[in-house]
């Protein structure tokens, strides 16, 4: 059984030790997990997507343990939520300390230090010298909903452009912008009007087709884009896509909104994925890894854009003090250690995946930035995307103690916690390669 030495885990990532991983004690799911899954099926909605029969008992760093003692290496991180790893001691200490002094007071109505400190910290990491304002929300979905309101209020325009392949969430506004899966919006219409989609990475489709017919550029409030598409397949755009999009927005006075909910907070080796392309958007959206698993989102916009009046946006729980404390601890850890770790190990991850792809012809198109990498699963004979084979690979990996998630049509994502160390990364990739050897 592959495992990780305790000294490697403790010295390299500072995680609380819960045992080596992968480590399989029982058939999966074990007896305790089966009982809980049966109870869950009685009460949970069928909309909950469960990729695996995993019932988590505890987790630390990059290791997840189920209720039967089986331990897994986590190459999904929540997905992409547990940026500093599961239950990082500094994050949990910040949560505990804040919970002892103030749990909730509503930042829309009152002031408290953690919220002010977090807004200032987030504003400080945006490239450039233009002043920024920060709206804190409960989630990424709420951040997008608020931004739809903001861009329409500021621009006095109504049309919004999104890209096919994007997943901006499943609330009505968020869903209206998403273009990754028809099932997400099936039977939920009508969605919000005046939202149009174009192929991701295709500037010509914007200029030569969309703008030529409708909507006219003068009617477009904003273009929402992921600097690196997440759920759509971990798609890295061509180097000139975002610079050309930035220029196009400037030319027509259109706001450029970068959804960094999946790719931000250091995951790509920089605070924001758009920094790899030397642009600065007008508005930035964050969530997921921002507070290491606590519910928190953020809209960061230029001061001259976020000028809406009192009571135009707010919520009772957005910017909750405990979540803010978790986010401040997260930003400190990411900025001091884990962002550089993501850049360094991201190169190792890409290189090793490239080697695996050379040997196992069912893997192709290795791509990514930092610890946000993807591969496509293809049929060995036809070379075409093979979602069924991907499913078999994912399930076999899980049974061996490796948690991976799908994305896109037939892609597999690799987005482990940013605290992962070389030993864990190598063990996980060795497990993945062994699975391919048995199935391919």
N, C-alpha and C positions, 0 to 999 in steps of 0.2 A: 504493500500500500504506500503510495506517495505521501510524503508528509513534509512539514516545515519545522526545522529545529527551533526550539523555544528561543535560543539566543539570537537567531536571525530575526524573528518577529519582534522581540523586545528591543534589540539594539537599533534596528533600522526604522521602525515605525512608531515605537512608543506605545503600542496597543496593549490593552489588558489581555493577558494570555488565557484562552479558553481551550487550548489543545491544538494538535496538528490537524491540518486539512490538506487534501480531502481525507476523510476518515468515515468509513461506512460501518455502522454497528448492526443495523437491521435491514431487511428488505425495505425499499422505499415505495409507498409510505409504510412506516412502522405502525404498531398497534395503537399507540397514543395519537399519532397523526390521523389514522383512519377514523377514530372515534370523534375527533374534533372536526374533521372534514364532513362527516355525516351530520353533525350538529349545525355546521355552517350552512350546508345545503338546504336545511330546513328554513333558515331565516334570511339568508343573503339574497340580493336580487340577481337574476341571471345575467345582468349587464356586467357583473364583475368578471373580468377575464383572468382566468388562472392558467398560467402556462404549465405549472408543475404542481404535484401534490406536496408542496413544501409548507409545513406548519412550523413557523419559526419560534423557537423558545428563547434564544438569546443570540447576540452577535457582538463581535468586537473587531475593529479594524476591517480587514478584508475577509474575515471568517464568519460564517453563519452556521449556527447549530440548531437543528430541529428538536422537537419535543421528545424524540427517541434517542438523542445522542449522536445522530449523524451530523458530520460537519462538512461544510461546503466552502470552496473558494468562491467568492462573489465577484464575478466579472460584469455585473450589471449595476450595482450600487444604487438600486432603488426605484426606477432606473435613473442613473446620473444625479441622484439626490444626495447620497451620503458622501459628500465630497471629501471630508476629512476622515472617512471611515465610520464604521458603526460605533457609537458610544465612545467617541474620543474622550479621554479623561479631562482635557481642558474644556471641551464643549459641555460635557455633563456637569463639570464643576461650575461653569458659568450659569447654566440652567438652574442648578440647585441654589446657588447664591442669590440669583435674582428672584426665584420663587419664594425665598424666605423674606424678601423685603417688599416686593410688589409684583402681583401676577397680572392685573389688568386695571386700566384706568381710562382707556379710549383716547388714543392720540388725536382723533379728530376734534375732540372737545377740550383736552387738557394737555399739559406738557409733562414730560418726564425724561431724565437724562439718557437712558439707553436709546430711545428713539432719536433724540437730537444727535447723539454721538454717531449713530449708524447712518443717518442721512448725511452728515458731514463726511464720514468715511467713504461712503459710496460716491459722493460728488467728487471727492479727491482723486479717485482712481480713473475717472474718465479722462482720456487723452485730450490735450489742448488746454487753453487757458480761459475759455468762456465759462461764466458761472452757470452752475447747474442747480436744479431743484429736484427733490425726490419725494414721490408719493409711495408710501408703503401699503401693501395689500396683503390679503390672506394667501394668495396663490398666483401662479402664472396666468391662469384663466381670468382672474379678476384684473390683473395688470393689463391684459389685452383689452378687456371690456372698457376699462377706464381710458385707455389710449385711443380707442375708437372715438370716444366722446371728446377727448382732448384735441385730436387732430381736426375734427370737424368744427369744434368751437374756435380754435385758433385760425384756421385757414378760411373759414366761412365757405368751404367746399364740402361736397357730400360723397363723392366717389372714392373708393379705396381699391387698391390693387394688391393681390396676393399671388402666390406661386403654387403651381401644381406640385404635389409631393410634400408640401408643408403640413405640419400638424400644430395648430395653435391652440388646441384644446377642444372641449366638447360642450361648453356653454353656448348659447345661441349666437352671441357675437363672435366668440372665439371659433365656433364651428363654421360660421359664415366665411371666415378667412381661410380655414383649413382646406387643403386640397389633396390629402394623402390617401383617403379611403372612402369610397362611396357609401359603405355600410355605416360610417359614422353619422351621416346626415339623412340616411334613408328614413322616410316617414316622419321627419321632424320639421318639415317646411310648413309655411314659408320662413326662410331665414331672413336676416336683415338685408334690405335691398341695397343696390348700387355697389356691389362688391364683384370684381372681375378677376379672373385668374389667367396667368400665362405660364408657359413652361419655365421651370427653374433654370437660370443661367442664360436665358435667351433674351438679350437686349434687343435684337432685331425684331422679335415678336412684339415688343413694346412700341418701338419706333415705327416700324413699317406696317404693322397690322393694327394693333390696338389703337394707337393714337390717330391712325388714318381714318378709322371709322368711329368708334365711340368706346369709352368716353374721351372727350377732348382733354388734352393736358391741363387746360385751364379749369377743368371741373374736378381734378383729382386732388384730394386732400393729402393722401399719404400712400406710400408703397411700403408694405410690411415684408421683410425678408429675413430668413435665417442665414447668417454668414456661413454656416456649415449645417446643411439640412440634417435633422435628427431622425425622426420617425420615417421620413421619406426614403431612408436608405443610407444615412451617414455619407451624404454626397458632398464632396469638396468641389466647389466651383472652379472654373478656370480663373487664372490670376487676374484677368482684366475685367471680370464680371462686376464685382463690387465697385471698383473705380469708375467704370462706365456708368453704372447705376447711380452713383453719387453725382457724377457730372450731369446726367440726365435730369435728376431731381433738382439740381441747382439751376439748370437752364429754364425749367418750367415752374420753379418755386413750389415744388412738391416736397413734403416732409418725408424723410427717409427714416423708417423705424426698423431697428435691428432687434429681432427676437433672439436674445441670448439666454433664454430660459434653460435650454438644454446644454449649450456650449460655453456658457459664461462661468464666472467664478473660478478661473484658473484651469479649467478642464483641458484646454488645448495648449497649455504652456504659457498662455498670456491671460490677463484678466478677462479679455473679450476675444472671441474668434475673429471679429472684424479687424483687429489690430494686425493680423497676419497679412492683410491686404491694404494697409496704409490708408484707411479711410476713417472718418468719424461720422456716425449717423447723427440725426437730430434728436432722436429718442431711443433709449436703450431699455429693454425689458429683461428683468432677472427674476428667477425663482429657483426651484429645484435645489441645487447645491448651495444656495445662498446661506442657509441656516443649518446645514448638515442634517436635514430631516425634519426640522421644525417648520410649521406652515408659515411661509413668508414669501412675498413677492415684492417687486419694486419697479416703478416707472421712473427713469432718470431722464430728464429733459432740460434743454437749455432754459435759462431764466426767462428769456423773452418769449418762449413758447408756453410754458406753464404759468399762465397769467389769469387763469379762470377765477371767478369770484368765490367767496365763501359759500359753502353748502352745495357747490356744483358737483363735488365728488367726496366720498368718505365712507367709512364703515366702522362698525364698533370694534372689531378685532384686528383690523389692519395695523401693523406696527406694534403688536402685542409686546410688552416689556420682556417677557421670557424669550420670545422668538428673537427680539433684537439682541439680547445678550448672547444667544447662541450664534447669531450672525456675526457679531463683533469678534467672538472667539474664532469663528470659522475664517473670517477675513485675515485675522492675525496669523493663523496657522498656514493658510494658503499663501499669503504674501511672503512669509518668512521661510517656508520649507516646501510646501506641497506643489506650488506652481512650477518651481524649477524641477521637482521630481517628475511632474507630468511631462515636461519637455524632454527630460533625459530618458525616462523609461518609455515615452512615446516612440522615440526613435528605435529603441530596442524592440518594442512591440511590433512596429511596422516591419523591421528587418526580419524578425523571426516569422511573422506571418507570410512575408515574401518567400522565405525558404520553404515553408510548408506548402505554399501554393505551387512552387516548382516541383515538389514531389507528389502532391496530391492534386490531380488535375480537376477535381471537383470544386476547387476553390480558385476564384479569380478576382481580379480588380481590387487588389489590396490598396486601401487609401485611408487617410485620416490625418488629424493634427493632434499632437499630444496624446492624452489617454482617451481619445474619441476616435476609434478606428473601426472600419468595417470591411467585410469581404462578401462577395457574392457566391452563392452555391449554385453550381451548374451541373447539368447532366454530362457525364464523361463522354458519351458518344456524340450527342448533338451540340454540346456547348451552350445550350439554352438554359435560362433560369429554371431551377428545380425546387419549388417550395416544399414538395413532399420529402425530398432528400434532406432539405434543411431541417424539417421537423424531426426526422429520424436522428440527425446529428445532434440537435439540441436535447432531445430526450435521452440519448445515450450519454451525452456529456453530463447531464444532470444525475443520471444513475451512478456515474463515476465520481460525483462530488464536485462538479463544476457548474456554476450558474451562469448561463448566457441567455440573451434575449434576441428575438428577431427584429428586423426592421425592413422597410421597403418590400419589394415583391418577393425576393428570395435572399435577403442579406442577413448576416449575423453581425451584431454590434459587440464591440469590446470597449466597455467603459467602466473599468474597475474603480474603486475608491482611489483618490489621489495619493493616499498614504501607502499604497501597495509597494512592496519591496521587490528586489530582483529575484529573490528565491521564490516568492509567491507567483510572480509573473511567469517565471520559467516553468514552475510546476504546473500551472494552469495551462500554458501553451503545450507542454508535453502531453498532458491529459487530452487536450483537444486533438493533437496530432495522432494519438493512439486511437481515438474514436474514429477519425477519418480512415485510418489504416484498416479498421475492422469493417467499415460500411462502404468505402469507396471501391 
